[in-house]
Amino acid sequence: MKIEVFMKCLVGFLLLLLANTASAIHCRVNGGAWQNMDYGIMDVYVAVRATPGDGRVMLDGYRIECKYPPGVGGGAQDKYFLWTEQNALSPGGVLFGHQTGLRIAGLHLDSPIPENIHVATMPSDGRIITLDAYMYVNTTRVPGKYINIRAGERLGVLMLKRTNTIQLPWDSVSFWIHANNSFYFQPSTCTINNNAPIDVDFEQVDASSLEASPGATPVRKVIPLRYSCPDFGINTPITITLKGQRSSFNSSVLALSNSDLGVGLLRNGSVVSPESLYTSNIYNSAGGDDVTFALVRRPGSLPVAGPFSGSATLIMGVP
C-alpha cells in the first residue's frame, strides 16, 4: 500500500514537471501579445514591404521575437534552440513560379532551405531574441510576371525545429506569414525610365477648358517611356500595367486630391484604365512608348482653384 502511494506521488511529480516545461517558448510579432508556441503554429500578419537588395527583394516588414520565460521549467543554464527543418520555407501561392529563399543572420539561402541551420538560441533568463529570418524573392535580369499581393494572402510558411537542453524531445513550430496590406512589386531588374520618378506637371490650368473625357480634354502632357534590361539580346513582348486609385466619377481615370479632377492615361489614343494594361515590345533589350496624361473634370463641375496631386505606378511584366 505504501508503494502504491509513492508511485502516485511520483507520477504526479512527473506530470507537474512536464506541465512546467511544456510552455517554455513564447513568441510575438512586431511587439504584440506573447503567444505560447506549444500550439505549434503562429499566424504572422504583417505590413508587407519590399526592400531591394543585391539580386533579391527582401520581404522584411516584420519582426518576430521569442523568449524562454523564467520559471517554466528547466534550470538556470538551460536553453531552447530553433533550427530550420527540411524545406523550411513553403512559399504561398502568390509567389509560386518565383525563386524564393530565406535570409538567416545575413546568410542568403535559396529554396529548398537546408536542414539544421541555426536560427535562434533562447536562454532561460527570459531574454527577448529576434528571429533574424526573413523571406526574399530573387530578381531576374529579364522581364517576368510582377507580384501582386492582396491583403490577407499567405506569403509563406516558415517551419522550424525546436530543441532544448532539458532532455525533452524536439518538436516543430511554424510561422504562417500573411500580408496585412495589398502590395505589388516587380522582381526584375528591367526598368521603365531607369526607375526614375515620372513627374507630370500640368502647370497653370483653366478649369473651364477641361472636358470630362480623356480623349476630348485639351489639357495634356506627353511623356516618353523607355524600357530597358541589363543584358543584351532580349527580345520579348511586354505588358505595362497601370496601378492606382480610380476616380470616384470615372473609373477609367486616376483619382486626384481634388475630387472633381482626374487624370487619364492614353497610349496610341486608347485609354488605359487603372488596374489595366497595354502591350508593347522589347527588341535587343530596349523599347519605348510615348504616352499621354490627360487632365479631366467631373461632368458638370467647375473644380475649385488650387494645387492638386495624385500618384500611380507603372509596372513592366510579360503577357
Phi and psi in degrees as a GROMACS rama.xvg file:
@    title "Ramachandran Plot"
@    xaxis  label "Phi"
@    yaxis  label "Psi"
@TYPE xy
-64.7838  -38.4836  LYS-2
-64.0064  -40.5305  ILE-3
-62.8765  -40.6974  GLU-4
-64.1772  -42.4752  VAL-5
-61.4276  -42.3898  PHE-6
-65.404  -38.7257  MET-7
-63.6199  -39.9918  LYS-8
-65.876  -39.7055  CYS-9
-64.642  -44.7148  LEU-10
-61.6067  -42.9878  VAL-11
-60.9572  -38.7535  GLY-12
-65.7952  -41.01  PHE-13
-66.9125  -40.386  LEU-14
-63.4553  -38.6764  LEU-15
-65.4238  -40.3903  LEU-16
-62.7478  -44.6921  LEU-17
-65.5646  -37.3392  LEU-18
-64.6531  -36.8976  ALA-19
-70.8281  -31.5483  ASN-20
-90.7163  -12.8152  THR-21
-67.7723  -32.8102  ALA-22
-100.509  42.2756  SER-23
-73.3228  -29.3889  ALA-24
-111.985  129.563  ILE-25
-125.285  142.349  HIS-26
-133.985  159.999  CYS-27
-147.639  165.525  ARG-28
-121.667  128.267  VAL-29
49.4525  42.4834  ASN-30
75.2543  14.1531  GLY-31
-79.7526  -159.481  GLY-32
-70.3041  144.91  ALA-33
-74.9452  142.271  TRP-34
-125.039  133.418  GLN-35
-68.5865  120.27  ASN-36
-85.4406  8.48869  MET-37
-66.9041  -19.6905  ASP-38
-71.633  -16.239  TYR-39
87.6152  -20.6213  GLY-40
-129.602  135.844  ILE-41
-130.01  126.09  MET-42
-83.9392  126.48  ASP-43
-113.554  106.569  VAL-44
-100.184  118.837  TYR-45
-129.749  151.992  VAL-46
-78.1551  110.175  ALA-47
-77.4514  135.423  VAL-48
-139.48  157.642  ARG-49
-119.516  118.754  ALA-50
-104.15  111.179  THR-51
-62.2914  142.278  PRO-52
-137.167  -160.134  GLY-53
-80.9853  91.6409  ASP-54
80.1557  12.2945  GLY-55
-155.947  161.973  ARG-56
-115.451  118.734  VAL-57
-80.7534  136.443  MET-58
-104.204  79.8423  LEU-59
-122.325  32.8965  ASP-60
-88.5857  38.5862  GLY-61
-153.062  166.249  TYR-62
-139.424  117.779  ARG-63
-101.471  127.822  ILE-64
-122.618  144.409  GLU-65
-134.919  158.396  CYS-66
-151.62  159.189  LYS-67
-112.707  93.5307  TYR-68
-65.0131  143.59  PRO-69
-62.6529  147.917  PRO-70
83.4913  9.07521  GLY-71
-105.621  12.2735  VAL-72
126.292  157.587  GLY-73
80.779  179.447  GLY-74
-106.115  -179.254  GLY-75
-65.0096  -24.0443  ALA-76
-98.7911  0.776435  GLN-77
-77.0025  159.762  ASP-78
-144.607  157.906  LYS-79
-115.355  150.564  TYR-80
-130.187  149.531  PHE-81
-120.921  132.23  LEU-82
-132.026  158.887  TRP-83
-71.3946  140.742  THR-84
-85.0561  173.238  GLU-85
-64.2444  131.89  GLN-86
53.0398  58.5243  ASN-87
-67.9915  -16.0467  ALA-88
-118.661  122.195  LEU-89
-114.061  103.747  SER-90
-68.3132  148.529  PRO-91
-72.5727  166.966  GLY-92
-58.5511  -31.4635  GLY-93
-65.2235  -19.9547  VAL-94
-105.462  3.56304  LEU-95
-60.6083  139.687  PHE-96
90.7337  -7.0664  GLY-97
-110.762  147.044  HIS-98
-79.2699  112.886  GLN-99
-108.191  171.071  THR-100
-169.535  -177.148  GLY-101
-124.988  134.765  LEU-102
-98.2267  118.547  ARG-103
-121.562  113.202  ILE-104
50.8928  42.182  ALA-105
87.211  -7.20186  GLY-106
-96.5318  124.531  LEU-107
-94.3782  121.979  HIS-108
-122.37  111.641  LEU-109
-71.3097  148.328  ASP-110
-68.0879  144.183  SER-111
-74.8919  138.67  PRO-112
-76.4501  132.81  ILE-113
-63.2784  155.619  PRO-114
-82.3035  154.328  GLU-115
64.9673  33.5446  ASN-116
-84.7498  126.181  ILE-117
-68.0974  131.202  HIS-118
-109.951  -43.9777  VAL-119
-161.007  150.876  ALA-120
-123.369  127.162  THR-121
-116.847  108.912  MET-122
-74.5852  165.682  PRO-123
-82.1941  8.88391  SER-124
-88.3628  6.74756  ASP-125
81.3224  9.0267  GLY-126
-59.1993  137.036  ARG-127
-85.0388  124.147  ILE-128
-114.935  128.116  ILE-129
-84.8215  130.809  THR-130
-80.2555  104.293  LEU-131
-82.9646  66.668  ASP-132
-138.294  115.12  ALA-133
-134.343  144.726  TYR-134
-73.9809  154.22  MET-135
-146.865  164.008  TYR-136
-123.288  126.148  VAL-137
-70.1066  140.843  ASN-138
-86.5265  157.173  THR-139
-116.818  163.891  THR-140
-103.103  13.2781  ARG-141
-130.439  158.004  VAL-142
-60.2345  143.865  PRO-143
-144.922  -176.116  GLY-144
-70.3105  130.165  LYS-145
-78.3185  158.691  TYR-146
-100.21  122.403  ILE-147
-115.639  100.668  ASN-148
-92.8574  130.925  ILE-149
-108.845  147.422  ARG-150
-53.5633  132.022  ALA-151
95.5313  -16.3241  GLY-152
-70.4564  147.267  GLU-153
-84.0864  124.676  ARG-154
-82.0533  -33.4384  LEU-155
171.695  173.273  GLY-156
-123.861  124.58  VAL-157
-98.4072  116.942  LEU-158
-111.094  122.105  MET-159
-124.405  151.77  LEU-160
-97.7683  130.19  LYS-161
-106.904  119.857  ARG-162
-121.751  175.399  THR-163
-157.946  173.216  ASN-164
-104.643  10.3481  THR-165
-108.519  22.7843  ILE-166
64.4844  24.713  GLN-167
-89.6842  147.02  LEU-168
-65.0946  150.69  PRO-169
-70.8724  155.352  TRP-170
-144.874  -176.559  ASP-171
-113.183  144.615  SER-172
-129.534  148.658  VAL-173
-138.469  146.412  SER-174
-116.132  114.114  PHE-175
-91.9311  110.244  TRP-176
-96.2054  118.01  ILE-177
-116.552  152.67  HIS-178
-85.1624  131.69  ALA-179
-90.7386  -6.68115  ASN-180
-145.823  160.93  ASN-181
-82.4711  144.784  SER-182
-161.183  147.998  PHE-183
-143.701  147.771  TYR-184
-158.489  162.631  PHE-185
-112.283  112.501  GLN-186
-83.0808  41.5573  PRO-187
-125.716  148.865  SER-188
-88.9008  1.3094  THR-189
-69.7631  146.76  CYS-190
-132.511  161.09  THR-191
-109.168  121.968  ILE-192
50.7211  39.0522  ASN-193
57.7751  29.644  ASN-194
64.2093  14.9301  ASN-195
-79.236  145.317  ALA-196
-60.3422  144.301  PRO-197
-102.82  115.786  ILE-198
-102.469  116.344  ASP-199
-105.477  104.692  VAL-200
-108.478  112.294  ASP-201
-83.9918  -6.46401  PHE-202
57.1722  -145.95  GLU-203
-75.282  131.919  GLN-204
-128.614  135.503  VAL-205
-87.2331  107.456  ASP-206
-58.1774  -32.2396  ALA-207
-70.4407  -16.8135  SER-208
-85.0071  -10.4193  SER-209
-74.2147  148.18  LEU-210
-110.015  168.634  GLU-211
-85.2477  -16.5359  ALA-212
-105.423  133.408  SER-213
-58.8988  -30.0527  PRO-214
-77.7361  -16.3402  GLY-215
-109.126  -23.4363  ALA-216
-67.1882  141.348  THR-217
-86.3049  -9.75176  PRO-218
-91.101  106.912  VAL-219
-141.208  157.312  ARG-220
-136.217  126.634  LYS-221
-92.0394  126.681  VAL-222
-122.202  124.374  ILE-223
-77.9317  131.512  PRO-224
-109.369  130.391  LEU-225
-121.31  125.677  ARG-226
-104.615  137.907  TYR-227
-151.558  150.162  SER-228
-125.551  150.22  CYS-229
-71.9335  -23.3216  PRO-230
-99.5018  146.04  ASP-231
-75.5316  156.053  PHE-232
83.2116  15.9453  GLY-233
-89.2655  121.208  ILE-234
-127.394  114.301  ASN-235
-161.708  146.823  THR-236
-69.4291  148.704  PRO-237
-134.312  164.054  ILE-238
-118.011  146.899  THR-239
-119.89  114.776  ILE-240
-103.268  134.891  THR-241
-97.397  116.953  LEU-242
-110.825  125.089  LYS-243
176.236  172.519  GLY-244
-80.745  133.412  GLN-245
-75.6551  147.916  ARG-246
-69.3319  148.435  SER-247
-70.5434  -22.2715  SER-248
-103.839  -10.4948  PHE-249
-156.241  108.884  ASN-250
-69.2852  -8.8043  SER-251
-92.1734  -0.630377  SER-252
-125.111  161.265  VAL-253
-80.5619  144.289  LEU-254
-74.6673  149.359  ALA-255
-125.173  168.872  LEU-256
-62.7632  -29.3244  SER-257
-88.7225  112.378  ASN-258
-67.0711  -10.8943  SER-259
-91.6255  2.12859  ASP-260
-120.929  155.107  LEU-261
-152.565  165.604  GLY-262
-126.273  127.477  VAL-263
-103.322  146.443  GLY-264
-106.25  126.09  LEU-265
-119.275  138.186  LEU-266
-131.284  122.009  ARG-267
54.5404  36.5318  ASN-268
84.0331  -8.1763  GLY-269
-101.531  140.454  SER-270
-76.31  133.318  VAL-271
-105.829  105.972  VAL-272
-74.3748  155.973  SER-273
-55.673  139.14  PRO-274
73.517  12.6432  GLU-275
-119.117  -179.088  SER-276
-144.223  166.947  LEU-277
-129.971  160.852  TYR-278
-104.148  147.097  THR-279
-146.428  -163.267  SER-280
-144.901  153.239  ASN-281
-117.705  127.441  ILE-282
-119.607  126.504  TYR-283
49.5356  45.918  ASN-284
72.6925  13.813  SER-285
-144.278  156.003  ALA-286
-171.377  -178.013  GLY-287
-179.951  161.798  GLY-288
-146.796  150.469  ASP-289
-101.319  117.967  ASP-290
-111.305  159.834  VAL-291
-119.532  130.413  THR-292
-101.617  124.914  PHE-293
-119.302  127.715  ALA-294
-88.4868  127.631  LEU-295
-126.619  166.369  VAL-296
-124.633  160.064  ARG-297
-62.2198  134.842  ARG-298
-55.2531  130.055  PRO-299
80.7797  1.92192  GLY-300
-101.878  161.385  SER-301
-125.181  95.1612  LEU-302
-54.1244  140.845  PRO-303
-68.18  152.551  VAL-304
-70.7279  151.972  ALA-305
134.7  164.887  GLY-306
-66.9272  154.529  PRO-307
-142.993  160.334  PHE-308
-150.917  167.023  SER-309
-169.482  172.195  GLY-310
-149.728  154.888  SER-311
-159.536  172.486  ALA-312
-133.659  137.168  THR-313
-104.959  129.906  LEU-314
-123.879  127.708  ILE-315
-84.9914  136.813  MET-316
-148.455  -163.454  GLY-317
-125.018  152.194  VAL-318
